[in-house]
Structure formats: C-alpha cells, structure tokens
Amino acid sequence: MKATDRYLKIVEWSEEGQCYVGSVPGWIGKCCHGDDEAEVYGQLCAIVDEWIELYKGENRPLPPPTARDYSGKFILRVGADLHRMLALRALAEGESLNTFVVRSLKKAFSGR
C-alpha cells in the first residue's frame, strides 16, 4: 500500500463556488478545485503525494491514516434523560433501542 492510500480524499460539489473542491479531512483542507470531478481528484492525489514528500524531507511524522474500514458500531454518550426518551420512544414504536436510533439517524441524514 502506498502512503497516499492511507488518506481519505474527498471531492465534493461546492454550491458557493459552483465547482468541485478537493480536501483530505483531518489533514489538508480545501486545496484544489475545478469543473471536472476526475481532474480535481487527480490534483488532490498529486497534492497528497507532494505533502507526503515534504513531511518525509523534513523528517516529520505523517498524520494518522484517515482511510479505514468502519466496524458499524461506536459508543455514544447521550445523558440519562435523552437515553430514557429514546428508549421509551423505541418501546412505543415496538422496536429495539438500537433499531430505533439507527432508523432515526438514517432519516435525519436522508433529509426526510
């Protein structure tokens, strides 16, 4: 695996700029833009390669990797009151707390 493969590269559409913008979350902010998504991705990959070479040339440690697999679970601290409200709502819906929260999160992120 190349060092550049360890970093998540995101190209997204900017309504404000009316163009595609590339970034590496947690390391390199918005650093390139253009009208063609694939070209912006190529620019972003080149920038990551350059940054890696700069870090190596300065004997600086690279940031922790951001491209990784996700297990599908995480611990979330919500406080006792919210926990109670969620559990009661799940019970009323006839669902487990986990199913209710997952469905609620999906609904919130889908914009419905």
C-alpha positions as CSV (number, residue, x, y, z in Angstrom):
1,M,0.0,0.0,0.0
2,K,1.3,3.4,-0.9
3,A,1.5,6.1,1.8
4,T,-1.1,8.2,-0.2
5,D,-3.6,5.3,0.1
6,R,-3.7,5.8,3.8
7,Y,-5.6,9.1,3.5
8,L,-9.2,9.7,2.6
9,K,-9.6,12.0,-0.3
10,I,-12.9,13.8,-0.8
11,V,-14.1,15.7,-3.9
12,E,-17.4,17.4,-3.4
13,W,-19.5,19.9,-5.3
14,S,-19.4,23.5,-3.9
15,E,-22.7,25.4,-4.4
16,E,-20.9,28.5,-3.4
17,G,-18.0,28.2,-5.8
18,Q,-20.0,26.3,-8.4
19,C,-17.2,23.8,-8.8
20,Y,-15.7,20.6,-7.4
21,V,-13.4,21.0,-4.4
22,G,-10.9,18.5,-3.0
23,S,-9.7,18.0,0.5
24,V,-8.2,15.5,2.9
25,P,-10.2,15.6,6.2
26,G,-8.1,16.0,9.3
27,W,-5.0,17.0,7.4
28,I,-5.3,19.1,4.2
29,G,-8.2,21.5,3.9
30,K,-9.8,22.6,0.7
31,C,-6.8,22.7,-1.6
32,C,-7.9,22.3,-5.2
33,H,-10.9,23.0,-7.3
34,G,-12.2,22.7,-10.9
35,D,-15.1,21.9,-13.2
36,D,-14.2,18.3,-13.7
37,E,-14.6,15.9,-10.7
38,A,-12.0,13.4,-12.0
39,E,-9.4,16.2,-12.7
40,V,-9.9,17.6,-9.2
41,Y,-9.4,14.1,-7.8
42,G,-6.1,13.8,-9.8
43,Q,-5.0,17.2,-8.5
44,L,-5.8,16.1,-4.9
45,C,-3.8,12.9,-5.3
46,A,-0.8,14.9,-6.5
47,I,-1.1,17.3,-3.6
48,V,-1.2,14.5,-1.1
49,D,1.9,12.9,-2.7
50,E,3.7,16.3,-2.5
51,W,2.7,16.8,1.2
52,I,4.0,13.3,2.0
53,E,7.3,14.0,0.3
54,L,7.5,17.4,2.2
55,Y,6.9,15.6,5.5
56,K,9.5,12.9,4.7
57,G,12.0,15.6,3.6
58,E,11.6,17.4,6.9
59,N,11.7,14.1,8.9
60,R,8.2,14.9,10.2
61,P,5.8,12.1,11.1
62,L,2.8,11.7,8.9
63,P,-0.6,12.3,10.4
64,P,-2.6,9.2,11.4
65,P,-4.3,7.5,8.5
66,T,-7.9,8.6,7.7
67,A,-8.8,5.9,5.1
68,R,-10.0,3.0,7.0
69,D,-12.8,0.4,7.4
70,Y,-15.6,1.0,9.8
71,S,-17.0,-1.7,12.1
72,G,-20.5,-0.3,12.1
73,K,-20.6,0.4,15.9
74,F,-19.5,3.2,18.1
75,I,-20.1,4.3,21.7
76,L,-22.3,7.4,22.1
77,R,-22.8,9.1,25.4
78,V,-26.2,10.9,25.4
79,G,-27.0,11.5,29.0
80,A,-29.7,9.8,31.1
81,D,-32.6,12.0,30.1
82,L,-32.1,11.5,26.4
83,H,-31.4,7.8,26.9
84,R,-34.7,7.5,28.7
85,M,-36.6,9.4,26.0
86,L,-35.1,7.3,23.2
87,A,-35.8,4.1,25.0
88,L,-39.4,5.0,25.6
89,R,-39.9,6.1,22.1
90,A,-38.4,2.9,20.8
91,L,-40.7,0.9,23.0
92,A,-43.7,2.8,21.8
93,E,-42.6,2.1,18.2
94,G,-42.2,-1.6,19.0
95,E,-38.5,-1.5,18.2
96,S,-35.3,-2.1,20.0
97,L,-33.4,1.0,21.0
98,N,-30.7,0.2,18.5
99,T,-33.1,-0.2,15.6
100,F,-35.0,3.0,16.5
101,V,-31.8,5.1,16.8
102,V,-30.3,3.7,13.5
103,R,-33.6,4.4,11.7
104,S,-33.7,7.9,13.2
105,L,-30.2,8.7,12.1
106,K,-30.8,7.4,8.6
107,K,-33.9,9.5,8.4
108,A,-32.0,12.6,9.6
109,F,-29.2,12.1,7.1
110,S,-31.5,11.4,4.2
111,G,-33.3,14.7,4.7
112,R,-36.7,13.2,5.2
